[in-house]
Amino acid sequence: MPDLPFPQPMASGWAFAGAGAALEIDLDAIAANYRLLDARTGAATCAAVVKADAYGLGADRVAPVLEQAGARVFFVAHLEEGIRLRPHVSPGVRIFVLHGPMPGTEALFTRHALLPVLNSMEQLAGWRAHAAQAQKALPAAVQVDTGMSRFGLSEADVATLAQAPALLEGIDTKLVMSHLACADTPANPANAMQRDRLRAMAARLPAAPCALSASSGIFLGPDYHFDLVRPGAALYGLAPNAQAPNPLRPTVRLRARIVQRRVIAAGDGVGYGLTWHATGTRRIATLGIGYADGFLRSGARDGCAWLGDYRLPILGRISMDSTTVDVNDVPESVLDAATHVDMIGPRRSVDEVAHGAGTIGYEVLTALGSRFHRTYRQPVACDASPCQNKASV
């Protein structure tokens, strides 16, 4: 797909006649967000999380830009994601797979130069056996559970390893990591509890760099940075928490085509279930975007689109392929000239769309569908060399 400027002036009113909506992804903003986060982390390595296809924005396009901006460590969730990512970054870049090796997949990690995050005693045993077969120590990260009860070795597991170091034979521990459960609420005492538990558990394992913070944790301050941070959502412009202004640049703009306009009379209903009725004569418009595109059905509750400075409330239910909005307050001359409206853009951020749908920005981004016409704005050239004082992880 050829690169188009961002935002793209709509030729003949629309960038691509076959699409109901256009998603514009600002790679320059993603690179700028990475550099901002990298600058906040002092000597700690700033990795980049590109799981879920870079939160739905295209890992094949996003990861090379992040590498150019200075990222040398990447995280994905699944082995298959790591295999797909490997050709798009340099051979020396490290790719960690968060879910670790499922039984029988260990050889695929070494074949594709991927590093597993070992989360259980079973995964440790599988990787130890694979190293014995390879007759050399093999690199991996070890995750410990500091309180989230999701992934990682328990305190009992760590005690077992401390008493029986042979269980780690053949495992070259490159990172000891955990994950904060409440980092988006800075005052929550669970943050400090997990930080202290990581220190205590890591002290019983082979000496290695430590990592605790993802996006929100970075903003808890240096005490949470350890040796490596791994931002994901913040790279893509999502707010680290709701208690402070968002310092990150927005990275997406979603515009939907106006497919049809009509005038309805008092008492007329709109959409499935006729859940909204006009109290008088209204002008409405149907847009070519729906929940099959990832524009969540729950977003109808407080949702809207924007046409310039005009807010267009969503009427009734969001359908699979369409959404209806109120355009009654928009001058006819403005409507006549319009071909599209903003669903996500300068007047309504991803986080605001998420709030209206009763969810979080992560879900909105990762849900964005494949039917959009996608364009990418390339990053402005910059000095991409990583900071010289950064730790090597």
N, C-alpha and C positions, 0 to 999 in steps of 0.2 A: 504494500500500500504506500503510495507516495506521501511524503510529509506535506502538510498544508499549514499555512500560518495559523497562529492562535492569538486571539479568536479569529476565526475565518469569516470574512465577509461573504454572505450567502449569495452566490451567483444565481441569478434568476430566482432569488428568494430562498434557495435551499442548496446545501453543499452536495447532496446526493439524492437524486429523485426517487430512488428505490427504498429509502429508509424512513421510518416514522419518527426517528429521533437521532440526534448527533451528539456524541460524547467527545469532548475535546480534553486532552490530557496534556498538562503542562509539565514536560520533563525538566524544564529550567527551574520551575518551582520545587520539584522533587529534589533536584541537586542542591538548590539553595537551602532547603530544609535540612538535608543531610549535613551541609557545612555548618549550619547554625547549631545543630545537635552536637556535632563533632567538637565545635568550639566550646561548648558548655561542659565537656566531660574531662577537661584537663589532660592528664597523662593516660587516661584509660582509652583503650581501643574502642572506636565506634563502629560496630558491625551494622548490618542492614538485614532486616527481615523481609523476605520477598515470597513468603508462603502464600497459598491461595492465589497464585498467578499475580503476585505483587498486589494483593488486596483487590484483585479484579482489574487492574490497570495494564497488565501485560508484562510479565517478568522478562520476556525476551527483549523488550524495549527499555524497561526500567533498570534492570541490573547493570547493563553496560554503562548507563549514565551514572549510576551510583559508584561504579568502579572508577570511572573517570573523575568523579568528585572526591575520591579518596578511599572508598570502602575496599577493604581487603578480606573481610570475613562476612559471609552470608549465612542466613538461616532459612531453612524451609521446614515444612512439617513432615512430608512423606518422602520415601525413597524415590518414587516416580518423579516427584517435583525436582529433586536433586539431579536426577539423570537428565531431565529436560533442561535444567538450568546450566549444567556444566559447559555445553558448547558456546554459551553466550558470555562467559567470563574467562579471564586469563587462566592458564594452567596453575599458576602459583596462588590463586585465590582459594581460600578455604571455604568449603560449603559444609555446614553442620546440618544433620537431619534430626529434627527434634524428637520424633517418635521412635527413633532407634531402629535396629534391625529386627524384623520379624524372623522367626526361625527359618533357616535355609536361605536367607537373602544376604548373608554376610559377604559372600564373594562379590556380589554386585557393588557393594560399597568400595572395595579396593579397585575393582575394575574401572569404576567411574571417578575415582579419586574423591570420594565423599567420606565425611567423618560422622560416625554415629554418635548420638547422645544416648548413653546407656542409662536406662531408667529403672531397671530391676535387676535382681540377682540372676534371673534367667538370661537377660540380655548380656550381663557381664560374662556368664558362663559360655554363651554362644560366641562372644567376641574373643574370649580367652582360647576357646578351642580353635577358632579360625586363625588366631595368631600362632598357635602351636603347629597347625598344618602349614602355615606360611614360613615357619621357622624364623620368625622375627617379631619384634614388638610392633604393634599396630596402634596408630593414634585414635583417640576417641575423647569425647567429653563425658563426664559423669554428672548426672543430675541428682540432687538430693531434695527431699520434700521437707520444706521448712515451715509448713503449716497450711498449705493450700489443699492438701489431700487429693492431688490430681496425678502428677507425674513425679517420679524420683524415688531414690532409696530412702527408706525409713531410718529413724535414729537407731533402731535395732539392727538394721542391715549394716549401717556404718560401723556400729560396734563390732559386728561379726567380722567385717573386713579389717578393722584395726587389730583384732586378735588373730586373724589368719591372713597375713599379707599375701600368701601364695594364691589366694583367690583373685588377685589383681595381676598375676604373672602374665606377661605378654601384652599388657594394656599400657600404652604410653598415654598417660592422662594429660591432655592438653588444656583442659578447662574443668573446673568444678562449678556447677551452676545451680540456681534455683529461680523461682519466679514469684514475684509479689502478687498477693491477692487483692490488696486494697490501695494500690499506689495512686489511684485517681482521687482518693480522699486523704490528703496529706496529714491530717491530724489523727488518723486512725492509729492506735497503738500497735496494731498488728504489723505495721511496717517495721518498726524498730525491733519487734520480737523476731520477725523473720530475718532481718539483718544479722542480729546477734546469733541466731541459730545457724545461719550459714557459716559465720566465722567459727563457731564451735565444731560444726560437723566437718568443715574443710580441714581443720587442724588435725583431724584423725585420719585423713586420707593422704595419699602421696602429694607432695608439694606441687601446686599448679596454680595458674591464674584463676581468679574467681569472677563470677558474673551473677548479678541479681536483677538489675533493672532493665525493663523494657522502656517503652516511650514515657509513660507517666513517672516511672521511678527516676528517670534522669532529672526531673524537676524537683525531686526531694532533696537534692544537694549532693555534694561530694562524698558524704558518708555512705551513700548508696551506689556509688559508681564502681567501686572495686577496680578490677583490671580491665573489664570489658562491659559495655552496654550494648543492648540489641534493640534499637527502636524499630518499630513497624509502623503502627498507625500514624505516628507523628511525621514520618517521612511523607505521608500522603495528605498532610494538612489537618488531621483531626486534632481537636483540642486535648492537651494532656490532662486537664481537669476542668471542672466547671467553676472553680473558685478564683480564677485569674484570667485575664485576657489571653486569647490564643496568639502566641508569637509566631506561629507558622503560616506559611503562604498557602492559600487554597490551590489545589492541583487539578481540579476537574470543573468542567462546565457542561451541563446537560441541557440540551434544547430540544423541545418537541415540536413537531409540525402541527400547525392548525389544519385539520383535515376537513372540517365542516363548521359552518356557523348557522344558527337558526334563531328565530324569535319564538318564545313560548308564551302562553297565556296564563292568567291566574288559575291555579288549581292543577296545572300540568305537572306531572312527576318526571323525575330524571333518574335513569339508570336502573339496574337490577333491583328489584324489590320496591322501586319507587319510594326510596327512603327520604327524598327531598322533594318538596313541592313549592312551586312559585306562588308568591302572595300577590303578584301583579305581573304585568307584561315584563319579560326579561329577555335580554340577548345573551345567548350562551354559545360556547364553542367546544367542539370535540377535538381532542388532541390524539396524535398517533403514538401513544405510550401507555403501557399498562403493567400489570403485575408480572406478566411473562417477560418483561424487560427488566425486572427487578425493582420496579417502582412500586413499593410495597402497598398491598391492599389496605393495610391499616393506616396508611398515610392520608386517607381521605378525611380522617377525623378533624385535624386542624390544618390540613395541607392547602397549598396554594401554588400557583405559578406566578411569574412576573412578566409583564410586557413593558419594558422601560421602567417607569416609576409607578405603573399601575399594578396593584395586587389583584390577582384573579383567584378567588376562593374555589376550591374543588367542590363540585356539587354531586351529591349521591355517592355511590360506590365506584371505586376504581375497577374497571373491567380488565380482562386478560390483555387486550390490545389497545385500549382506549381509556381516556380520562376526560371528564366534562368539567369545564370551568365557567365561572360567571364573568362575562365581559361587558356587563351592562353599563359600567362606569367609564369605559374606554371610548373616547371619541371615535366616531365612525371613520373619520379620515385616518386615524392611527391604525385601526383594524384593517382597513382596506389595503394599507401598505405592508401589513405584517404577514409573515409566513410561518413564524415560529415564536415560541415563548420559552423563557428560562424556567426549568424545573429545579436545577441547581446552578447557582451563579452568583453574581455580585450582590444580589439582594437576599439570597437564601442559601446558606452554607449547607454542607453535608450534615453537620451536627444539628442544625436547625431542622432539616428534613427529618433526621432521625428522631428528634424530640417530638415532632408532630406525629410521628408514627408510633411513638411509645417504645422506641428501641435505641440503639447506639449507632454511631457513625460507622463502626466496623461492619455492621450488618448491611447498612445501606451500600457502602462501597463494594463489598464482596458479592452483593446480590445483583449488581448491575449486569444486565444480560449481554448476549452476543449479537443482538439484532441491530444495535446502534451502528451508524457510520462513525468510525473512529478516526480522529486526527491527532497528531502529536506535534507539540511545539518543542523543537530541539533546544538544548541548553546553550546559554551563552558561554563562549570559550573562557576558561579560567585556569589558574594554576591548580592542577588536580593532585599535586604531590601531597601525601599525608604529612601531618605535623611531625617534625623530627623528634619531638619529645614523647611521642606516643609509645605506649607499651607494645611489645610484640606478642601477639596471642595467636 
